[in-house]
Amino acid sequence: QVHLVESGGGLVQPGGSLRLTCAASGSVFSTNSMAWYRQRPDKPRELVAFLTTAGVATYGDSVKGRGTISRDNAKNAVTVLLQMNSLKPEDPADYYCNTYPITGAYWGEGTQVTVAS
């Protein structure tokens, strides 16, 4: 059984910071690269960053230099964090975590990030 729960979103001022947390249970998550994705209104879902099981991180252009992805593995579970700094007006979106690449149809509810003064 797999389960994804994203949290940590909220309202932040431009230039502020947020730390998003993903609690993923299921061996499919602990044994694969994990990623954060986001979906902005009327836009397709896009990759924000991913992290391999070996700890190698890759960032999309949208957060390069402003974000840090990390993970903490446990047996058949993993916690994936995304620290986002210097938030911009174009960052508001629903943020989701999942494997990279996507291996199944299951998605969590996501966590919403809003950037406003």
Secondary structure, 3 states (H helix, E strand, C coil): CCEEEEECCEEECCCCCEEEEEEEECHHHHCCCEEEEEECCCCCCEEEEEECCCCCEEECCCCCCCEEEEEEEECCEEEEEEEECCCCCCCCEEEEEEECCCCCCCCCCCEEEEECC
